[in-house]
Amino acid sequence: MGLDRLPRVLGQPEAVRAPGSGDVSLMKADQVTKAYDVVVVGAGDVGAAVAFKAAATGRAVALIDKGNVGGTCVNNGCVPSKTLIHAADRICEIQEAARLGICADLAAPDFGGAMGRVRRTVENGRQSLQRAIEATGEITFYPHHARFVASRTLEVGGQRLTGKTIFIATGSRPALPAIPGLSDVPFLTNESVLELDAKPGSLIMLGGGYVGLEYAHFFAAFGTSVVVVESAERLLSFEEPEISALLERRLAGRLRLVLGATVVELKRDGSGCATVVRQRDGSLEEVRAERLFVAAGRRSNSDLLQVEKAGIALDDRGYIRVDDRLRTNRRGVYALGDATGKAMFTHAGDKEAEIAWRNASGGPRAAMDFAAVPHAVFTWPQIASVGLTEVQARAGQEVLIGVARYDATVMGRAMAESDGFAKAIVAKATRRILGFHIIGPHASLLIAEVANAVQRKARVEEITGCMHVFPALSDLVTEAMSNLE
C-alpha cells in the first residue's frame, strides 16, 4: 500500500465513494448503501489493529469512531494513567530512599508540569495513530456515531454501511452509581481528570478497584489528602487475600481507607463535596474534600450502538456475548476488547484482535484463553497476577502452594524490600502451574515469565529447570516455585 493511496476521512455524508470503483458518486446518502468487506466499529488500539490487518490483505475497510482515535488506552486509560503513575513512583522512591542510606530532599512536585506532560503524550499517541490510518489506502475512516439498523447494516453519519464481516470494538465508559446527589456535585472520572491543571488539596475516591487505587496513589504521591471509600470489605477482592492485606497496610501509611462502607448521599460543600458514608457498624460519617473522583467500575457502550436491532445477544451486564473464538450469536459479527467485558486490558484486546481476525479471515482457527490473561495493578507497591487464585484452584483438586518473600533473594535484600512476596499455585498431581501472584517492586515485569508458562500449561520444572541470571530479581519466581508445600 503506497503512501499516495490515502484513506478517505469522511466528514460529510453526501460525498460517497463506492469501494473498488475509484469513482465518487454525489448521490444523497439516503439513496445508496455502501458495501465494505470489513466494517470495524471503534478506532481504539483493538479496533485499529483489526482494521490494519484487514487492509493489509487488500480488503475494503470502513473504520468508524466518533471519538478520538486510540480509544480508552491512548486517550484516558493506560497511556495517561501510567505516565502519571511513573512520576508518582519516582516520588515514592525518593521518599523511601533513606532505607538505602540515601538522604534526599524532595522539592514540591510539579503537578501542573506532570499534567501538561501527560496531555502532550496523549496527543502524540493520538496523532501517531491518526497518521497511520491516513497512510493506509484501504481504510475509509468515518468520524461519526454508528448504530445498527439491521443484522449487518449500520447507520453512520447519515448514510448506511454494510459489511461482509463486522467487528465491534466499541469499548466501555465509566459507570456512574445511583447515589442521591451525584448529579448535583461536580466530579472527576478517568476521562475528565486529565483536564486538571491545579492539584486538589483533598480528594474523595469512590471505588477501591484498580482505576481508583492507581489514581489514589498518584494524587497521594503529589501531596493530595486522599480518602478511598470502598463498599467491599477489602481492596481488590479479585486478588489473593494476603495481597489485599499487604496493599491495605502499605496504602494506609499514605492515605485513608474506608472499607465496607456505603455512600448514602453526595452534596455540595461550598466549592467542594461532602460524602455521607455509612460505616460497617451502621454509623454515619460525613467526609469532606475539594474534589470527588468516581471510579465505580465500567459499563458497556453496546447501548450506544443499539445492537439489539441487529439481534446481537448481551450478557446480564450489558456486554456483548461471544464464544472463545470471539463470535457473537450473529453470523459474520465479532466482538472484542472491552466490548465483551471479559478481560478489560489492552494486552488482552490485542490478542483478541489477532484471534478474531484469524477466525474471520479463514486462517487457522484459534480460541482465546481468558484464563491465561495476566494483569497488573500499578499501585505502590505493584501487584501482578495470572491464572487461578488458591480458592479457585482448590475446587476439585489438590494443590501445592509456594511462597517466597522478596528478601529471600539477594536482590530483594539489596532493595531493602521486606514485605513483598510471590505466591505460586500448582496442581499436586501434574505439577502444572495454575496461578501466580506477586506484590512488590517490578511485579508487572516478573509476571511475564509465569504468564507464558500458564498459557502453555507448563509444569514447574519448565521454570525451575531454566537458568536465571543471578542475583537478578527473577530469582523470586524460582524461589516461590521451589518452596511448594
DRENFILO-609422 format. One record per residue (C-alpha): y, x, z. Coordinates in steps of 0.5 Angstrom, whole numbers, plus 500, padded with zeros to 3 digits. Layout:
BEGIN
YXZ/...
END
This chain:
BEGIN
500500500/506503498/513503502/516500495/512494497/516491503/513485506/517478506/521476512/523469511/529466515/530461510/524456509/527454502/525461499/518460498/513465495/506464492/501469495/499473489/503470484/509475484/514469483/519466487/519458487/525455489/522448491/523445497/519447503/516439503/514440496/509446497/504448502/503456502/496458502/494465505/488469506/489470513/494467518/496470525/500466530/503471535/506478533/504482539/500488539/494484539/496479533/500485529/493489530/489484526/495483521/495490519/487490519/487484514/493487510/489494509/484490505/489487501/489480503/495476503/497475510/502471514/504473521/508468525/512469531/519466533/520471539/521479539/515482535/511486540/509480545/509481552/506488552/512491549/518486551/516484558/510487560/506494560/511498557/518496561/514495568/510502567/517505565/520503571/514504576/513511573/520512576/518509583/512513583/516519583/521517588/515516593/512523591/519526594/519521600/512524602/512531600/513533607/506533608/505538603/510543606/516541601/522538604/526535599/532530600/533524595/539522593/541515592/536513586/540510580/538503579/542502573/540508570/533506570/534499568/538502562/533507560/527501560/531497555/532503551/525504551/523496550/528496544/525503541/518500541/520493538/524497532/518501531/513495530/518491526/519497521/511498521/511490519/516491514/512497511/506493509/507489503/501484504/504481510/509476510/513475517/515468519/520469525/519461526/516457531/509455529/505448530/498446528/499439524/491440521/485444523/487450519/494448517/501450521/508448520/512454520/520454519/520447515/514449511/507448511/502454511/494454511/489460512/482461510/482465517/487463522/487468528/491465535/494471539/500467542/499470549/502467555/508466559/510466567/507460571/512456575/509453581/511446583/516448589/521443591/528446590/525451585/530448579/536449584/535456585/536462580/530466580/527472576/521473572/517479569/522477563/529476566/528482571/530487565/537484565/539486572/544492572/545492579/540493585/539487589/540489597/534484598/528480594/523475596/517476591/513469591/506472589/502478591/498479584/498485580/505483577/508481584/506487587/508492582/515490582/515489589/513497589/519498584/524495588/522497595/522505592/529504589/531501596/531494596/528490602/522486599/518480602/512478599/510471600/502470598/498464599/491468599/489471606/489478603/492481597/489482590/483477592/479480586/478487589/474489594/476487601/476495603/481496597/485490599/486492606/488499605/493497600/496492605/496498610/500502605/505497603/506494610/510501611/515500606/516492605/514486609/508482607/507474609/500472607/496466608/503462607/505456603/512456600/515449603/522449600/527453596/534452597/541456595/543460601/550462599/550466593/542468595/536464596/532461602/525460602/522456607/515458609/509455613/505461616/498461618/499458625/503452622/510454624/515454619/520460618/526461613/526467609/533469606/534474600/539476595/534474589/528471588/522473584/517468582/510472580/505466581/501467575/501466568/500459563/497459556/502458550/497453547/501447548/507450544/502451538/499444539/492446538/490439540/492437533/487442530/481440534/481446538/478446545/481448551/479450558/481447564/487451565/489450558/487456555/483456548/476456549/472462545/465465545/463472545/465473538/472470539/471464535/474457537/470451536/473450529/470454523/475460521/479460527/479465532/483466538/484473542/488476547/492472553/491466549/484466551/486467559/479471559/482479560/489479560/490486559/493490553/487494552/482488552/486485547/486491542/478491543/478483542/482485535/477489533/471485534/475478532/477482525/469485524/466478525/471474521/471479515/464479514/463486518/457487522/457482528/460484534/461481541/466482547/463484553/468482558/464484564/466491562/473491561/477496566/483494570/488498574/494495578/500500578/502500586/503505590/497507591/494506585/488501584/483501578/476497578/471496573/464492573/462488579/464487586/459488591/458481593/457479585/452485585/448483591/447476588/440476586/438484586/438490591/444495590/446501592/453503595/456510595/463511598/467517597/474519600/479523596/479528602/471529601/474533595/477540594/483537590/483531595/485535601/490539597/493533595/493531603/490524601/487522607/485515606/484513598/477512596/472510591/466506591/460506587/455500586/449501583/442497581/437500586/431498581/434501575/440506578/444502573/452503574/454496576/461497578/466502581/472501585/478506586/484506590/488512591/492517586/491517579/486511579/487509573/485515569/479516574/476510572/475511564/469515565/466510569/468504564/465508559/458508563/459501565/460499557/454503555/450500561/448507563/445510569/448514575/445520572/449520566/455522570/452526576/448530570/454532567/458538569/465536571/471541572/471544579/475543583/479537579/480530582/474527577/469530583/471524587/467520581/461524582/461525590/461517590/455517586/452522590/452518596/448512594/445508600/
END
